């Protein structure tokens, strides 16, 4: 008899063997009372042999396993089969460990179970490594959300387990304008912003639905179970609302919006690939239309095909000579002279035809091609202005739109200076139109570039004023020379409220000694009202549509000749649009 162990062994060799085995060994009687434990058990659990003998293996129970787990365990053992599992146990000191254990029933000659023998080893290190690997495989390191791989698994699991009559919702979310922020402030700041975005989104999504970051500035939500369609719509609305409060980059406010595409299985696809493709299509529709969210509709596939073609073909458009510039004049109301001509980018494709700037400019921004194309536009506009001057065409200045990404490039100032020098154009003969955006207030690089252009002598105009984030006090701090009143305010001149707004705006701008340019003037009534309100310059179809180089030269000559005529008045007779 081994007194310490409490079990009789016919040969002390067996005891010696059990004591030297590296794995934990526990022997119990038929009802589960411990009769023997070896030294490896003691080392693994922290319980000495006297503390373990007579007790049950529940001595190391952690509470991690369910009652049904133990029912399965005893059912297997009593049926005469070994039970193998990785147990989550608790040491005497309270720490958790993982034990890969096999419990085997022992039978007597009559086939009755007399003992149970369990052998096990501590696999905590392996489980910890496995957990770390799983985290690396399924968790996004920036936002601490599930990643694209986990989202993919969740979609497939939801589709496989979908009950009859229920749906699976997929929302794909893309942040609007995030790339410009990333390019401006750097990826470290961008990552902090993505973490904040993910935190806000996490506050919207509830289990069992899954929120994941797919990469870049894209997120996804899998909506499972009954009511998936209604919850998908509810999530989309809640996410858009959650994005409205400003974010912070240091002490600076940043505004972010999102575009959301929704697809619901089985109506919009009954496999993962189709569901994702259709949600992606709906998301791009929402982004292009600026409406926040869209549910997929089969007609969108035609639009998506067109978008793919535009995105694919624009890559080579400049190399194939498909890009060109059209020019639209700005007229000084008092003198009737051409103040400037605005250079407008056009794209004519062999089979896509004339592609609208509203369609291809966002693609240029999205792909980063706006930098290369913007450089070409600046160079071509200055080259053409020099050519007009050489032909004595009375066009004093050319205006060029630039993107926020160009202004966020520290080299842009030097680039403009080099182009002006190459074409021998004085700086004040170039007017750069900057679209009103939040980047004007939050980006040190952009502010530095704008100040540098102003010091160089290049004229600056704030375009589409009233549609962005600028406040009137902010405008007073910008080194701009002119304010362009957006066409939507010109259109509203016939309304009493619109008329008063434009009147106050013109009064404010002139108090800053800045020029006013009204865009989108389309009839004599608008022209007369703007003149009466003191607006200095106008631009729009009523004066001239965007035209090619020859037509613009002819227009400028006619205007110069007409200026000397006393019958020059603000009437339809002066409309020389082509």
BELKACOR-V409390 format. One record per helix or strand. SS is the DSSP state (h for helix, s for strand). FROM is the first residue (numbers start at 1). TO is the last residue. If there is no record, write none. Layout:
# BELKACOR-V409390
SS&FROM&TO ; SS&FROM&TO
This chain:
# BELKACOR-V409390
s&2&2 ; s&7&7 ; h&12&20 ; s&24&29 ; s&33&37 ; h&39&45 ; h&49&52 ; s&56&56 ; h&57&60 ; s&61&61 ; h&67&78 ; s&83&90 ; s&96&107 ; s&113&122 ; h&124&138 ; s&139&139 ; s&146&146 ; h&148&160 ; s&168&176 ; h&178&185 ; h&187&202 ; s&210&215 ; s&218&223 ; h&228&242 ; s&247&249 ; s&252&254 ; s&257&265 ; h&272&289 ; s&293&295 ; h&300&317 ; s&323&332 ; s&338&349 ; s&353&355 ; h&357&367 ; h&370&390 ; s&398&402 ; h&404&407 ; h&412&423 ; h&427&429 ; s&430&435 ; h&439&442 ; h&444&456 ; s&459&465 ; h&472&477 ; s&482&485 ; h&487&494 ; h&496&511 ; s&515&518 ; h&524&532 ; s&537&538 ; s&547&547 ; h&549&562 ; h&572&574
